[in-house]
Amino acid sequence: MRITVLMSSATILLMLSTACTSQQPQPAPQKETAAAAKVQGNLRQVMRGILYPASNVIFAAQDKNPAEVKPAADPTTATDPLASTYGGWVAVENSAMALAESANLLIIPGRKCENGWLVPVQNADWPTLVQGLRDAGMTAFKAAQSKNQDNILEAAGAVSTACDDCHQKYREKPGGEADRCM
């Protein structure tokens, strides 16, 4: 019996020491699922290429019912989003979502203003201004989903305010273009 207990104890100790000293299998490294955010354009290019056209679709929906916009002769090549393949209220929804998602582009470190200065992502007010754009985009998105022009009027006001809040500090400067983005 004594030998059985000793053998059992020795076996347990051997198992414990092996478990403690042997290397545990390491999990395989995970592949990156998304490339790291990389800045391509300056702030002016992002504004003119994404935010300006997207906001114009929302502003156009104030006066023109998107449901009544006739598709272009070839909607697949239409330059007016309201008359394109994804036209009407869908174009307003897409434009509103573009505004909301573009807020993410405004906080990527390393983006420059058109004058070569870094976008002021480190300034205390920048995240608040960017969040204002994101919120305005989502307000416009919900208004577009309602397919109600009265809601679009209010949402367009929110978009206009969000743009103006930022422009007052970072765009409309007495020194003109050279002073934009502080």
Disulfide bonds with the S-S distance in Angstrom:
Cys113-Cys181 2.14
